[in-house]
Amino acid sequence: MLLDTASLYFRAYFGVPDSVRAPDGTPVNAVRGLLDFIARLVQDHRPDDLVACMDADWRPQWRVDLIPTYKAHRVAAETAEGLPDEEEVPDTLSPQVPVIEAVLDALGIARVGVSPYEADDVIGTLTGRATGPVDIVTGDRDLYQLVDDARGVRVLYPLKGVGTLQVTDEEWLRGKYGVDGAGYVDLALLRGDPSDGLPGVPGIGEKTAAKLLDAFGDLAGIMAAVDDPAARLTPSQRRRLDEARDYVAVAPKVVRVADDVPLPGFDPALPREPRDPAALEALAARWGLGNSLQRLLLTLQA
């Protein structure tokens, strides 16, 4: 089981009241909500291995170099001194992230992030290396591209907390978008994604993109059809795709998750006992983790 950790703690932050606080009054709603999420996921799915995948670089420069608008709207500030961009994060969430990391480490839950890559890239690399079934837990539809029935790769997309999950397999993808996992990259880049700053091809929405992929197979087939006067494209489709050649040439590398991240060594096995009980006890007392931590510990021991 691979967790898109930031996606989950964002959901926890907005789903758990900020009245959930540490003894000193600091909000810990994201921390406790994430612990509750992990406990429920382990209880319901009993994975052998679990990895909390992290955003070591939420907006990698190599993606921005290809498409400058990539996640540009999420940038809160870029200083004159040339400091790295900062993602626009609620100010009571940012201080909770180091606490989440410390708690996961004390528990012994594998936590993996590698710069200059996003958590999606870590997930893509681990999925490619997996020898058995993989469940990816994320609120990010970009990872639908990894769905592969033959390899047992599914996306579990939270609809309400993590108690209600949309199980995304190839049948679901074909019913919803008309493509399988491999085709989702082409659909996404043609359609565009405002949440990621991907412009898409103007005038080519989701339904049109799906019809073009059905007719011509993949992005390469669509672009070959642009150069074929006999291909059944409308004049406006042909013109718009022709004008978007520069974007279409670079977008696949931006949209497709990396599968070659140089990962550090780590133990993905789900721990039954905390790796560092003393540190975990201190964190529990300092941050008032209470029942959320106890539920997770009992679930891990079960």
N, C-alpha and C positions, 0 to 999 in steps of 0.2 A: 504494500500500500504506500503510495507516494502522495504526500500532502503538499499542496500549493499553499504554503504556510501563511504568507501575507494575505492571500485571498480569504483564508479562514479567519485570521485574527481581525481583518477589516469587518467581516460579517459579525464576528463576536462583539466587536466594539460598538457597532450600530444596533445590534440585537439585544445586548444586555445593558440595563440602565447604568448610567455613570454614578448612580448612588451606591454601586458596589465599590467599596473603597478599602484601602489599607488602614491599619490603626492610626496612621498619621494624617488620614484624610485624602491621600493620593488615590485617584481612580485606578482600579485594577480590573475593570469590566472586560477588557480584551484578554487579559491573562487568564482570568477565571473562566471566561467563555470558551477560550481555546482549549483549556484543560477539560472542560465538560464535553466539547466536541470530540476530542481524542478519545475520551472514555467511552462515549457512545459509539464511535466508529469501531473501536476495538471490541466492544461488547457485541455489536451486531455482526461484524465481519470476521473477527478472529484472524487477522493476518499473521503470518509467520514473521514477516519483516515489515518494518515501518520506517520511512525516512521523511523527516521534515525538511523539505526543499526550500531554500531561502533565496531572496533577491540580493546577491552581493553587489549587483549593479542593476538598478531598476530601469535605466535608460542607457544601454551600452552605446558608446560613441560609434562603434562600427555600424550599428543600425542607423544612428542619426546621420552618419556620413552618407549613407545610401538614400535615406528619406528624411530630410531635415525636420519635417513636421512630426516625426515619430514621437508620440507622447509629449509634444511641445506644450500643449495646453495644460498639462499637469505640473509644469514647472512653476513653483511658487516664486522663485527669485534667482537671478543670475547676477552675481556681484561684479563690479568693475574690476576687481582683482583677479577675475578669472577662476574663482572657486567653482567646484563642481555644482551642477544643478541640484536643487533640492526638490523632492517630490512634495506636492501639496498634501500634507497629512494633518488631520486634526491635532491641535497642540496637546491634547491630553492622551493621544494615542502614542506619539513618538516616545515618551519616557517609558512606556510599557514594553516596548520591543526588547530592550536589553534584559528586562526581567523575564520575558518569555524565553529568551535564549538561555539565560542562566538556569531556569527551571528545567528546560528540556535537557540541558547538559547534565544537571544533577540527577535527573531521572535515568539518564543513559539512553534516551531516545536519539537516534542518529540525526544530526543536523548538518546539512551540506549546502554550502553556497560558495561559488567560485567567481571571482572577478576576471574579466568583464562580461559576465553572463547573468541572465535572469533565472529565476526559479524554473520557468518553463523549459529552459535549455538543460538544466540539471535533470528535470523530469524526462525530457526527451532522450538524454544520454542513458539514464538508468533504465528507461523502458526498452531502448535498443539492446541493452546488455542482458536484460532479464531472460531467464531460461524457463520461467513458468508464468502463470497468469499475473496480470498487473491491474490493480484498481487505482486510478488517479482521482483524488478528491480535490475538486477545484470549482470555483465560481466563474472561471474564465473559459469562454467557449473556444478560444484559440486552441486549446488542447484537444478539441475534438479531432484534430488532424492525426492524433496518435491512435485513435480507435482502430482495432484490428481484431476481428473475430477469430481469425486463424491462429493468432498468438494469445488470445484470451485477454486482450487489452481493452478495458472499459473506462469510461469517465463517469464518476459519481458526482452529479451536479446538485448541490444543495438547493432545495426549493423552500424549505422551512427548517432553519437550524441545520442539523445533519441527521435529524430523525426521519425526514422525508427527503429522499434522494432520487433524482431522475437518473435511472441507469441508462447510460448512453452507449449503445452498441451500433453495429452497422445497419441493422434493420431500422432502428430509431432514426439514424441519420438520413437514410434514404427516404423514409417517410416524411421527415421534416424538411430536408434540404435537397433531396434528389441526388445526393452524392454519398460516397463512402468516406472513410477517414482520410485516405490518400487524396481524394478530390476536394477536401474541405479547404486546403491551402489555396487552391486556384479560385474557389468560390469566394473565399474571404478577401483575397487581394483584388478581384474584379469588383466586388460589391463595395469594398472599403469598410473602414471601421472608425467612426468618429472618436470612440473612446480611446483608441490607440493613435489617433492622428494619421490614419492611413486614408488617403484621398479616394482610392478606388478609381475606376474608369468612369468619368462623368456620363450619366445617362444609362449606366449598366447597373441596375439594382439586383437584388437577390434572385428574383424570379427569372429575370433575363439571363443572369449569369448561369443559373442552373440549366436553362434551356440550351444555352450555347455549349455548356460542357456535355450535355446529353447528346447534342448534335455532332460535336467535333472531338469529344473524348477528353481532352485536357487543354491546358493553356497553350501549349505548343501547337496543338491542332487548331485552336481558335485563331492564333496569329498566322498560321499557314493559310487559313481560309481568307484572311484579310488580303493576302497577296494572290488569291485565286479568284479571278473574275467570275468563274462559274459557281463558286461557293454560295450557298443560300444565306446571305447576310443582307439585312436591310441597308440602304445607303447610309443612314445615320449610324448604325452599328459599325459599319466598315470605317466610316470617317472617325468616329470616336475612338475606336481601337487603334487606328493608325496614328492618331494624334497622341495616344497614350503609350507609344512604344518605349520611350525612355523610362517611364514609371514601371511598365510591365517587365522591363529587362532587369530591374533591381529588386522589385517587390518580393519575389519568391524568397530571396535570402533573408529579407527582413521578417516576413510572415512565418516562414518555416522555422520551427524550433531546431536549435543545434543538437546534433547527436554525437558530437566529438569533444565535449567538455572534458578537460583534464582533471578528473576527480581525485580528491585525496583519498587515502585509505580510511575506511571506517567500518564499523560493525553494524549492519542493518537489523540484526535480530531484535525482536521486540523484548525489552527487558522484563523480567519477572520481579526483580528487586531493584531499588534505586542504585545507581552507580556510586553516588556520594551521599549517603544518608544524612551526614552531619550538615553538609551544605544545603540539602533540601529542607531539613528542619529549620535552619536559620532563615532560608528564603520564605518558608511558610509562615514563620512568626513575623518577619519583617513586613511582609506584604499581605498578611491576613488571607492566605489562600484556602484555609478552612475545608469545607466539605468538597469543593471542586477537586482539590488535590487528593483528598482521601478517597473519593469515588474512583479517580483514575488509578491510584495505587491498588485498591481492592480489585479493580477490573484487570489490571496487569497480573495480579497474583492468581486470578481465577483459572 
